[in-house]
Amino acid sequence: MTTVPGILSSSVAITIKPYSKSQPTTNFFTRNTLRNIRPVSRIHSLTGISSPLIPMEDGDKRGKSVEKNPEVLWRRYVDWLYQHKDLGLFLDVSRIGFTDEFFERMEPRMQKAFVAMGELEKGAIANPDERRMVGHYWLRNSKLAPNSFLRVQIDDTLDAICNFADKVLSGEIKPPLSPTGRFTQVLSVGIGGSALGPQFVAEALAPDNPPLKIRFVDNTDPAGIDHQIAQLGPELASTLVIVVSKSGGTPETRNGLLEVQKAFREAGLDFSKQGVAITQEDSLLDRTAKIEGWLARFPMFDWVGGRTSEMSAVGLLPAALQAIDVRELLAGASLMDEENRTTEVKNNPAALLALCWYWASDGVGSKDMVVLPYKDSLLLFSRYLQQLVMESIGKEFDLDGNRVNQGLTVYGNKGSTDQHAYIQQLRDGVHNFFVTFIEVLRDRPPGHDWELEPGVTCGDYLFGMLQGTRSALYANDRESITVTVEEVTPRSVGALIALYERAVGFYASLVNINAYHQPGVEAGKKAAGEVLSLQKRVLSILNEASCKEPVEPLTVEEIADRCHAVEEIEMIYKIVAHMAANDRAIITEGSCGSPRSIKVFLGECNVEGYI
Ligand SMILES: O=P(O)(O)OC[C@H]1O[C@](O)(CO)[C@@H](O)[C@@H]1O
């Protein structure tokens, strides 16, 4: 027996036929009939649409607890339940307390968002700061691309990815020195959007024993990199290294590459025979791969952002190498995209999501989005969404240049595990969040289930935990959304990614920000570069003093003074402490715990790089 997703009590559960593979589109309801939506022209006159944000109004939500009457709730649930028949995907927004008036007031703004999205899909410069088109939707339906050149690029790249992966899997493309004669491992080097999608998809969809097992170097943490290389051990000889960077110049990724290349050298292996680059044409990485003659290079397109790149070579190549059906992933995304093009809000799941986010967080990020997938394989969905949502929505200025400091915080791991971590606070503590439950109806592949108590399976417990948590939170006025899929398949994962990509785009329109740039990240990168350049100056000053006879130990104040960086004294102290902790040539006298008292000099003079 399967129950209608999201129903509170078993007393109102509807019994339906169990899902089976031969019946791939189990449907619980026919599509909801459309509620009458007020004509746009009339709503215009009701809403001050010229204001950057539509403020929440008293009577909308403030001071009101959510609806508790079970009969009304049941009606609300049935009335608002969205389903995608072909995808077997449901969206339940009934436990978000929005009012009809709110939807009516937002209708003109939502219609504007649909128009903006339509223009984006036609190739408008939707990322104005970077003067870029935003084309991730074309990746799963190349016919949508604004010109034939891009269409051919997309199709050719997909074919090239599939051909390359097929040849690797069949052993036609093989590593030169592997005893097995085949590639057995993938080591993906990349960060942010160049890692999070592939990590999520690998965790969600890779078979138990994939033909190539994937690992990630997604940081410039030397110990983390050593750990991955150590775990590969002799299998380094049969490891395909995919280096992923849209810009081709991200320092963490460059460092990862240099570290991996060093490991190859030390193992007597030729990196170029096992290295693949995914990057923009003619980037530093692309040129390096070309000059060094790497095994293959795949393009990343200018018009695909890192956080929306899962359906480009970034996500598709590693997926294909793990025998994940990438065409199904694309098909799921494409089907979801089609649905999200309707301008009828109630039939548009991404619009429903965006409006619920707006309602729940007052359109200013006043509440966090806690994402709780009740399926271990979807563990990384919340981490993936964290970048997709926060890097897109977290912006200082709106499109008109007003300072707005927008954002929508996303966190979460998985249910029911989190029940035993932080759900206590969600139920009883500070009310600063709304939840998104991700439910998967199919517990196990057919034929594998068993009852660990009479009439109850392990999966029934997981189901009960989800429904129980949803009910308990709601009873205490904590709102939630539930997204339900029948199974975790390439198709449903593709659909989930597409659903959230579009919801983020719509939400950005609702709050009038550019979802497709990330100026804030640049500030941190610039500051990191400045720290490294200060470190070079510190070393050069220390070198000068340490080459004297006798050696002249310097206080931190003296170093700062000689570097002409008195205002950077704290950073200079930290640089010294970090280098001393890592057995570099620096010697400190005194205790690093008392910054004023230490004296610093170099153990060696004129060390390369210190001069
Ligand atoms: O693919 P790249 O250019 O190495 O960038 C990696 C990540 O860095 C960012 O630019 C900033 O974090 C992300 O948007 C991007 O996904």
The ligand as an SDF file (V2000), in Angstrom:
LIG
                    3D

 16 16  0  0  0  0  0  0  0  0999 V2000
   34.5850   26.8740  -12.1370 O   0  0  0  0  0  0  0  0  0  0  0  0
   35.4870   27.9050  -11.5320 P   0  0  0  0  0  0  0  0  0  0  0  0
   35.7150   29.0560  -12.4460 O   0  0  0  0  0  0  0  0  0  0  0  0
   36.7650   27.3050  -11.0590 O   0  0  0  0  0  0  0  0  0  0  0  0
   34.7380   28.5110  -10.2790 O   0  0  0  0  0  0  0  0  0  0  0  0
   34.3680   27.7180   -9.2000 C   0  0  0  0  0  0  0  0  0  0  0  0
   33.3350   28.3920   -8.3570 C   0  0  0  0  0  0  0  0  0  0  0  0
   33.8100   29.6470   -7.9160 O   0  0  0  0  0  0  0  0  0  0  0  0
   32.7650   30.5980   -7.9370 C   0  0  0  0  0  0  0  0  0  0  0  0
   33.0120   31.4610   -8.9730 O   0  0  0  0  0  0  0  0  0  0  0  0
   32.7000   31.3940   -6.7310 C   0  0  0  0  0  0  0  0  0  0  0  0
   32.5750   30.5960   -5.6160 O   0  0  0  0  0  0  0  0  0  0  0  0
   31.5060   29.7680   -8.1880 C   0  0  0  0  0  0  0  0  0  0  0  0
   30.4930   30.5000   -8.7330 O   0  0  0  0  0  0  0  0  0  0  0  0
   32.0360   28.7180   -9.0680 C   0  0  0  0  0  0  0  0  0  0  0  0
   31.1770   27.6410   -9.1460 O   0  0  0  0  0  0  0  0  0  0  0  0
  1  2  2  0
  2  3  1  0
  2  4  1  0
  2  5  1  0
  5  6  1  0
  6  7  1  0
  7  8  1  0
  7 15  1  0
  8  9  1  0
  9 10  1  0
  9 11  1  0
  9 13  1  0
 11 12  1  0
 13 14  1  0
 13 15  1  0
 15 16  1  0
M  END
$$$$
